[in-house]
Amino acid sequence: MERSYEGAICCLNSRRAAAKPNLDDMRGSDDMVEWLKLLGHSIEDLNGLNVIHVAGTKGKGSTCAFAASFLKAHGNATGYPQKIGLYTSPHMKHIRERICIDGEPISRELFTTRFFEIWDKLPDHATPSLDIPRYLQLLALLSFHVFAEEKVNVAIYETHFGGEFDATNIIRMPIVTAITSIAMDHVRLLGPTIEKIAWHKAGIFKSGSLAFSTLQERAVTTVLQQRAAEKGVMLEFVGVDSALPTNATALKPKVQRTNCSLALAVVRAWLSMKAPEAQSHIKDIPIRCIEQFFWPGRYQQINDGNCQWFLDGAHNELSVQHAVQWFAETVSEHQK
């Protein structure tokens, strides 16, 4: 295989499931731990990434992106954190969007180098004792390798689908965990009920880590509280932050106010653990960050001459409802 960026993408795509994905295609099984060892990393190494781990049905990517933006602004003001890793999915234009450092996708050169470093060390055929990593597992392993080798100060992780069996859930000691809004989604993998879906999402809770959630419907709240109690975790539910600016473009979709508020609570908690002496600097950062915030494909508006494009990656019923509401309200404002 040619050791090029295109060759790396070809190798990665060869691990896509031929049929519909199942939990085995993405789970954080014991194999993930063994694969990490083959790469020269351990579970303890992941603890050193100072992880923020985010699960939920909708708003995961936006919440992670808001958190990364807040931490970058804090780092610019205080010097810490200096390097911020962000792992999200899916991507819009190219795969490198899933692995970002300091707000930018890693370069083609870095992707290629780090990819073949792990590709050469991982098994290329399954054995009775060790399987081969599939597409999402391979991406998660690549992100762990990149962030460890590039020595990020914090790594913000969005789960793939669920939580309990997600490949990202081999993170044993995140600093903070967060649950965004939960609804009926990926029912074939996680359902069939909202309670079962919530059970999967809450799998990211870890004893010793701080935990937050947006306000949820009663059935979901009950499950999250039960799972938090089982793990000895103090779970805090976060409403909309009254200090958020009222006229910021990024917050015009009401759901983004919820995601932004959760991200702000998460960042404050992370700073309280990792940089308590500099925490006061966060107070005047959010407004500047929010005014400059941009997350492609999420409530995105493009003005192109006489044409206006409204883009959103809604992929479930609840998200579509929010996207329709945002579209209708935005068009109405422009027609006034």
TADASUL-V722448 format. One record per helix or strand. SS is the DSSP state (helix for helix, strand for strand). FROM is the first residue (numbers start at 1). LEN is the number of residues. Records with the same first field share a line. If there is no record, write none. Layout:
SS=FROM-LEN / FROM-LEN
This chain:
helix=5-9 / 23-3 / 30-9 / 43-5 / 60-19 / 95-4 / 108-12 / 135-15 / 167-4 / 187-4 / 194-11 / 218-13 / 249-3 / 254-21 / 276-9 / 286-7 / 317-19
strand=27-1 / 52-4 / 58-1 / 84-4 / 99-3 / 104-2 / 154-5 / 166-1 / 176-4 / 181-1 / 210-5 / 235-4 / 300-5 / 307-5
